[in-house]
Amino acid sequence: MTQEPFYRQMYHALAASIKEGTYAIGSALPTERELCEMFDVSRHTAREALRQLEQRGMISRRQGSGSTVLARTPSVRYEQSIQSIDDLMQQGSASRLQVLSSEEMAADANQFASQITLVSRLPCIRVRSIRYLRNDVRPLALVDVYVAARNKTQTRRLLNSDTAAQEIVATVDPVHLDRIEQAFSAVNLEEGPAKLLHARPGDAAFQTIRNYFDRQDRLRVVAHSLYQGQLFTYTSTLRRHA
């Protein structure tokens, strides 16, 4: 298993210390120089760890004044850091889905149903769900999953709210996948999705669109998700090839 970068390890250690009260709200963190000595890291690593804390609303930083603790826990409730298909599947296990409805979609219903029916030449089933963090009753995301139904058995399972989620998981099993194509964008919530997310129309949302292709290069699933913008962050790490 790949070890986390030093700045992430340092971020987690500092966040834990803040949460435990080692650094109280309103107090100052050690200086960058002191943190470098404490963690035996470079100034660049220390600054990135502090940036992570600031990004999550736990500290404020002012040049010449150091870092001040603002909150004991991050203001962002959900973070995705995905580098592989396996990472994506593991992220799903950190939350739960409540299926709201399932229906067969006409090819001209919207762009995603059209994509499924035109590319796969199979019937399209849409399963609409709300994603929640575990042990949290507040809605995090509205998730519409469009599946190319291969046979009557799969169609029946997708149209059954008791088995729809399990069937989707089986369909996007990494063993059967070749790749996932992703697109991200910032959007404003329309009235319908906003109501389901307990938000206001026009609120900012983080939109993800993922196309799942099997090992025969066939499009099997399109997943369209709308995350409440103030509750979600997406992170990634870019590495230079040797």
ROVOTOR-401840 format. One record per residue (C-alpha): x, y, z. Coordinates in steps of 0.05 Angstrom, whole numbers, padded with zeros to 5 digits, always signed. Layout:
<pts>
XYZ/...
</pts>
This chain:
<pts>
+00000+00000+00000/+00028+00069-00019/+00048+00112+00040/+00014+00179+00046/+00057+00240+00028/+00091+00273+00088/+00048+00335+00084/-00015+00292+00090/+00014+00255+00150/+00031+00322+00181/-00038+00349+00166/-00072+00289+00200/-00026+00296+00261/-00041+00370+00269/-00115+00361+00257/-00117+00306+00311/-00080+00352+00359/-00129+00408+00347/-00189+00361+00355/-00160+00334+00421/-00151+00405+00448/-00075+00407+00447/-00083+00472+00408/-00146+00508+00433/-00191+00550+00389/-00162+00620+00385/-00092+00597+00402/-00032+00599+00356/+00000+00539+00325/+00076+00532+00328/+00113+00572+00276/+00133+00541+00209/+00204+00536+00234/+00181+00500+00298/+00136+00453+00259/+00193+00435+00212/+00235+00415+00272/+00178+00378+00306/+00161+00336+00245/+00231+00336+00213/+00203+00361+00147/+00220+00416+00098/+00189+00486+00099/+00151+00468+00035/+00120+00407+00069/+00100+00446+00131/+00068+00500+00089/+00028+00449+00049/+00003+00416+00113/-00019+00484+00140/-00052+00500+00073/-00093+00436+00081/-00115+00457+00150/-00133+00527+00125/-00171+00499+00065/-00214+00458+00113/-00231+00518+00157/-00191+00494+00217/-00140+00551+00219/-00128+00620+00190/-00060+00643+00167/-00032+00713+00162/+00038+00730+00139/+00079+00753+00198/+00025+00732+00248/+00028+00656+00242/-00031+00608+00244/-00091+00614+00290/-00138+00556+00307/-00210+00570+00285/-00246+00502+00292/-00234+00434+00322/-00261+00396+00262/-00260+00410+00187/-00318+00450+00159/-00319+00405+00098/-00355+00340+00114/-00333+00296+00057/-00268+00290+00019/-00251+00248-00041/-00180+00232-00059/-00182+00183-00116/-00123+00157-00156/-00150+00091-00183/-00213+00051-00197/-00203+00014-00131/-00198+00081-00093/-00265+00102-00124/-00299+00038-00101/-00271+00046-00031/-00297+00117-00027/-00366+00090-00038/-00361+00047+00024/-00352+00110+00066/-00423+00131+00051/-00492+00100+00041/-00544+00107-00013/-00619+00113-00004/-00654+00093-00069/-00711+00141-00084/-00736+00113-00151/-00720+00069-00210/-00748+00074-00280/-00735+00057-00353/-00715+00120-00391/-00733+00139-00462/-00673+00153-00507/-00692+00227-00511/-00704+00236-00436/-00638+00272-00425/-00565+00270-00448/-00546+00212-00403/-00603+00166-00424/-00588+00184-00496/-00515+00166-00486/-00532+00098-00457/-00583+00079-00510/-00544+00105-00570/-00476+00078-00550/-00495+00012-00518/-00558+00000-00559/-00591-00028-00496/-00650-00004-00453/-00631+00049-00402/-00652+00043-00329/-00642+00103-00284/-00635+00093-00209/-00641+00157-00169/-00611+00159-00099/-00589+00205-00043/-00518+00195-00016/-00507+00204+00058/-00445+00198+00100/-00452+00141+00149/-00483+00162+00215/-00506+00228+00185/-00578+00244+00166/-00560+00305+00122/-00561+00292+00047/-00493+00299+00015/-00507+00285-00059/-00561+00269-00109/-00538+00210-00151/-00570+00188-00217/-00541+00123-00244/-00559+00104-00315/-00548+00030-00331/-00548-00006-00397/-00593-00064-00379/-00564-00128-00410/-00623-00175-00396/-00690-00182-00362/-00661-00206-00297/-00617-00145-00290/-00674-00099-00310/-00719-00130-00256/-00665-00121-00203/-00652-00049-00222/-00726-00032-00221/-00732-00061-00151/-00712-00010-00098/-00690-00067-00051/-00639-00095-00101/-00622-00035-00145/-00561-00012-00105/-00532-00082-00101/-00541-00091-00176/-00505-00026-00191/-00447-00047-00147/-00442-00113-00184/-00445-00079-00251/-00387-00032-00235/-00344-00085-00202/-00271-00067-00219/-00259-00138-00242/-00304-00125-00302/-00282-00054-00317/-00229-00028-00365/-00233+00046-00348/-00275+00103-00319/-00277+00169-00355/-00292+00228-00309/-00313+00301-00317/-00321+00352-00261/-00354+00420-00262/-00385+00473-00217/-00460+00484-00227/-00518+00517-00191/-00574+00473-00164/-00641+00475-00200/-00704+00473-00159/-00717+00398-00162/-00647+00374-00141/-00642+00431-00090/-00706+00407-00055/-00679+00335-00051/-00613+00361-00021/-00648+00407+00029/-00614+00465-00005/-00636+00528-00041/-00644+00535-00116/-00582+00569-00143/-00536+00542-00089/-00468+00519-00113/-00458+00445-00127/-00400+00401-00150/-00421+00359-00210/-00387+00293-00227/-00402+00253-00289/-00369+00184-00294/-00373+00136-00353/-00358+00064-00337/-00331+00020-00394/-00322-00056-00390/-00264-00096-00415/-00296-00102-00484/-00297-00025-00487/-00373-00022-00480/-00406+00034-00441/-00444+00001-00383/-00460+00057-00334/-00463+00133-00331/-00465+00162-00261/-00486+00235-00252/-00476+00264-00182/-00491+00332-00152/-00454+00346-00087/-00470+00406-00044/-00412+00453-00057/-00401+00475+00015/-00399+00403+00040/-00351+00370-00008/-00279+00374-00032/-00241+00333-00083/-00166+00324-00077/-00114+00291-00120/-00039+00281-00122/+00001+00291-00187/+00068+00256-00190/+00125+00267-00239/+00144+00206-00279/+00214+00180-00264/
</pts>
